[in-house]
Amino acid sequence: MRAMTAASPNSPTDIADILAFYASAGVDEALEDVPVNRFAEAAPRPVERATAPVAPAREEKAPERPAAPPGLDASKVPDAPPARSSVAAVPDEAQAALARQLAATATTLDELRQRMAAFDGCNLKATAKNLVFADGNPNAAVMLVGEAPGRDEDIEGLPFVGRSGRLLDRMLAAIGLDRTSVYIANVIPWRPPGNRTPTPHETEICRPFIERQIELVNPKVLVNLGGPSAKTLLNTSEGILRLRGNWRVHTTASGIAIPAMPTLHPAYLLRTPAHKKLAWRDFLEVKAKLRALS
């Protein structure tokens, strides 16, 4: 075979050699009359962009007044705040004001529960299965308050029914109490998604409900289970390991002073069993306080 060059063949012998090479390579059909250089970079084609029609300006509507839950005069519901350019975070200040109004005017625990169930101002309600209001005896001398419901509590609608709840039951039994002789609630009545920590805004919007709940129960002793409960209801920024074991005071809106014992949350004790002895000491303090007040 004669040497081949990149130039186009110009003799019958060269053409015959090229055709024989193509045939041995399996080429049996010509696609183009003119060879195409596949290595040449094609110039980029301009991209045509469709011009989107301009949407007509939306007419801004005046914000509506939040709906009044059953049992509350609609004229007492706070007005919604002025419209903003961006979507307002939920809960907003108008809903926080409504929560305070609803809580302050509830005269019984049943009424408070109904108003909380109808309240839509806290975004946690949208992802929770149930309102976790309370469990136990509303006439009890001891009220225990945790932070927020977990998965099991959200399913059953009762506080402290999972592993931490079973541990709490054993702690109560150690000082001669059970769920028929105590009242149990949470600062937050709806489970945060994924058991995440409630935001400060979510805590503040729920604060009026738990404070009113404590006021209506009017226990002799309040037990704060965990740091979030203690910080919210005792108005302090101290950590729970510094707070626990020391009597504090929770003052209701009507001025009633209730002795409060901050202690470790049962869920924390499950993770840190060595600190159960600290909680045991705190519960002995509660037992002694009840005897002194009886």
QUIKAUR-V297568 format. One line per field, one symbol per residue. ss: DSSP state (2 for helix, 1 for strand, 0 for the rest). burial: # if it has 24 or more other ideal C-beta (glycine too) atoms within 12 Angstrom, else .. A space follows every 10 residues. Layout:
# QUIKAUR-V297568
ss = ???
burial = ???
This chain:
# QUIKAUR-V297568
ss = 0000000000 0222222222 2222000000 0000000000 0000000000 0000000000 0000000000 0002220000 0000000000 0022222222 2222200022 2222222200 0022220000 0000110000 0111111100 2222220000 0022222222 2222000000 0111111100 0022200002 2222222222 2222222000 1111102222 2222000002 2220001111 1000001111 1110022222 2022222222 2222222222 2220
burial = .......... .......#.. .......... .......... .......... .......... .....#..#. ##....##.. .......... ##.####### ######..#. ###.###### #####..#.# ######.#.# ########## ..##...### ##.##.###. ##..#.#.#. ########## ##.....#.. .######### ########## ########## ####.....# ..###.##.# .#.....### #########. .....#.### .##.###.## ....
